[in-house]
């Protein structure tokens, strides 16, 4: 018996040497590693590289490139201790393991264990040969393992194992397995999770926990016991690992930013990794919020939301539907890109243009009474009227008649052109030209465009180009109004009454409801973020009773709450001089003068700054800012003079920015196209 064992040992040693010799022979023959052509799942990731949504490979696999640095070190210690304890020292083939395998072969007359190293397993995974039990295949694996280690090194070989190890069904690689079975990245694994991921590749179909949970549990526990004997785990770790429940079903892969991810893939299908400007935490949080709130509102409803860091223009979250997979709610339709009636949400921009042109001021009084503009007779949402109110209050209450009166003065075509100049693509009904109904929702707009417009208000009048992908150049912003008007609008909207159970003064916001209760909107901003929300039915059908205030505004306020503490609003700019109604120039005290007053307003006047006012332009700080000069009356073009020195010309916009020579008293003069002039003296500080 002893003699037979000695013969077996000698034979096993010879087999090991033969295996090494065969490996070298194959190596010298030029058989090299490939694997570079292995297809991997394409990924859409957020600004920090966190997975938003992966896509299966063309062969319908979930497979991601593995990397040692992205896997829990405990798993790596358990893997090498269980599969290849001399991995760090051998050259791709382990002679001792081969000797053991050879002895088993001689004793049993067949290959019981192949003595495979991790490098040999990688060679087999790359080669994808079905029959791995013949001597010829083993020699081929040895040859490739030697070359893999020589050309790639230990870490890259281990990376390939982490990428290609089979985990049952269409799951390959540890990252895909950890996502499929635990719903998380493999950077942090418990002892039980790590042991299960070590055990499955040995027999991936028989040990799939979603199909054979008991077999998976037994295999996991055997790994845990081996790790105790090897000194990798402590007894308490083994006990806790065995107490863990084995997953009995596969989890869905992450599917955040569903529409945006699909859009990115379609735009650049050849890219494997698409890096977005999004923040996964914000995206995940706001998706859960929108889904929960829209479901509570009723059936067939959907919702959309977009959140922007308006300082950079980066989109931090975009949700095209409350539930993309809900066919009843038409979740496949991306409502951030759909053209819908914006209701009253464009009113702030009418007021901004009126303030900018010197036609009104937040404290200017305006009439809210039954009025007719040609054949157009707008009415308020509640069919009531407020009488004479400051334009500030008219905007906060979203009164329709004052908005239409200001739009008539601004000019609907000019208002429409301003939107286009800002890069917005408003859509009119076929065959129509911009009219007064534009201000009350008689134009089509996308949620993304509306969010960009409000981001422009938040940025002092400069609308950002929205950035959704990282690595692209930051486009220049486009003016939507001037700094003073933008600040006034933000200040007014900050005091708009908040929805029930929310605090007024936290953010500047506006709601809108389209005709026939088809669309509910809410858009707002603080000092850092702009958020826009839409709720309705994608097919455009009516939802009786739905309004921006009751359906969209609560979602807006909750979205800001979940994004973190509100950021402080920007300070008042020098051009937005605080003035009471009594301090306003006569032409700005009341909008819509009587006929007697109208004859006087044909005369050229400087509406801003008022005569004798002190203007803080930062002279004491050594940073002189420009002064806004606005006019009423007269005929364009206008020439503005500073202390008798020509300082610029302007036309129908009725305003110009000038730079005084320094602190002290400055005389501002304006001469119109017919030679009429007006002057004021201000004190610059």
Buried (B, 14 or more C-beta within 10 A) or exposed (E): EEEEEEEBBEBBBEBBBBBBEBBBEBBEEEBEBEBEEBEBBBBBBBBEEBBBBBBBBEEEBBBBBBBBEBBBEBBBBBBBBBBBBEBEEBBBBBBEBBBBBBBBBBEEEEBBEBBBBBBBBBBBBBBEBEEBEEBEBBBBBBBBBBBBBEEBEBEBBBBBBBBBBBBBBBBBBBBBBBBBBBEEBBEEBBBBBBBBBBBBBBBBEEBBBBBBBEBBBEBBBBBBBBBBEBEBBEEEBBEBBBEBEBBEEBBEBBBBBBBBBBBBBEEEEEEEEBBBBBBBBBBBBBBEBBBEBBBEBEEBBBBBBBBBBBBEBBBBBBBBBBBBEBEEBBBBBBBBBBBBBBBBBBBBBBBBBBBBBBBBBBBBBBBBEEBEBEEBEBEBBEEEBBEEBBBBBBBBBBBBBBBBBBBBBBBBEBBBEBBEEBBBEBEBEEEEEBBBBBBBBBBBBBBBBBBBBBBBBBBBBBBBBBBBBBEEEEEEBBBBBBBBBBBBBBBBBBBBEBBEEBEEEBBBBBBBBBEEBBBBBBBBBBBBBBBBBBBBBBEEEBBEEBBBBBBBBBBBBBBBBEBEEBBEBBEBBBBBBEBEBEBBBEBBBBBBBEEEEEEEBEEBBBBBBBEEBEBBBEBEEEEBBBBBBBBBBBEBEBBBBBBEEEBBEBEEBBBBBBEBEEBEEBEBBBBBEEEBBBEBBBBBE
